[in-house]
Amino acid sequence: MNPDILDKIAVQVPNLIVLALIVRLFLNHLNSINGLIREINQDNLRAREQSRVVIQENTSAVAKNTEVLHAINEVVNNLRKPLHDRPTRPAA
């Protein structure tokens, strides 16, 4: 090898070491960000599952409330029916 090439390479060694250090720090930072993103994703999945459960419970409760309201309306309509069916008094 040519001594001039070795001298040029030797001059670049500190720069390459700094570059390697920067790359390593950058990769470590990316790894920590990926860990944070995974954690946020897991929290999101748990929250979505909990919301699905709550929606199912609320849907069931609304169905039961609807049944009760229909039953109440039927009772009220049955109570009103005799009032509507009775003859009206003729005007005096």
C-alpha positions in Angstrom: 0.0 0.0 0.0 1.1 3.5 -0.7 2.2 5.4 2.4 0.2 8.5 1.3 -3.0 6.5 1.3 -2.2 5.3 4.9 -1.6 8.8 6.0 -4.9 10.0 4.5 -6.7 7.1 6.2 -4.9 7.8 9.5 -6.1 11.4 9.4 -9.7 10.2 9.0 -9.7 7.7 11.9 -10.8 10.2 14.6 -13.6 11.4 12.3 -14.7 7.8 11.7 -14.6 7.1 15.5 -16.8 10.1 16.1 -19.1 9.0 13.3 -19.4 5.5 14.7 -20.2 7.0 18.2 -22.9 9.2 16.7 -24.4 6.3 14.8 -24.4 4.2 18.0 -26.0 7.0 20.0 -28.6 7.4 17.3 -29.4 3.7 17.2 -29.7 3.6 21.0 -32.1 6.6 20.8 -34.2 4.9 18.1 -34.3 1.8 20.3 -35.6 3.7 23.3 -38.2 5.5 21.1 -39.4 2.1 19.7 -39.8 0.8 23.3 -41.9 3.9 24.1 -44.0 3.4 21.0 -44.6 -0.3 21.9 -45.6 0.7 25.4 -48.0 3.3 24.1 -49.4 0.8 21.7 -50.0 -1.7 24.5 -51.8 0.9 26.5 -53.9 1.8 23.5 -54.8 -1.9 23.0 -55.8 -2.3 26.6 -57.9 0.9 26.5 -59.6 -0.2 23.3 -60.5 -3.6 24.9 -61.9 -1.9 28.0 -64.0 0.5 25.8 -65.4 -2.5 23.9 -66.4 -4.2 27.1 -68.0 -1.0 28.4 -69.8 -0.5 25.0 -71.2 -4.0 25.2 -72.4 -3.5 28.8 -74.0 -0.2 27.8 -75.7 -1.8 24.8 -77.1 -4.5 27.0 -78.3 -1.9 29.5 -80.0 0.2 26.8 -81.7 -2.9 25.5 -83.1 -3.7 29.0 -84.2 -0.1 29.5 -85.9 -0.1 26.1 -87.8 -3.3 27.1 -88.9 -1.7 30.4 -90.0 1.5 28.7 -92.1 -0.5 26.2 -93.7 -2.4 29.0 -94.4 0.9 30.9 -95.9 2.4 27.7 -98.1 -0.7 27.2 -99.4 -0.4 30.8 -100.0 3.3 30.4 -101.8 2.8 27.1 -103.9 0.0 28.7 -104.9 2.4 31.6 -105.8 5.2 29.1 -107.9 3.0 26.8 -111.0 2.8 29.1 -110.8 6.6 29.4 -110.9 7.1 25.6 -113.5 4.4 25.1 -116.1 5.8 27.4 -119.0 7.7 25.8 -118.8 11.5 25.8 -121.6 13.4 27.4 -123.9 15.3 25.1 -123.8 19.0 25.3 -126.5 20.5 27.5 
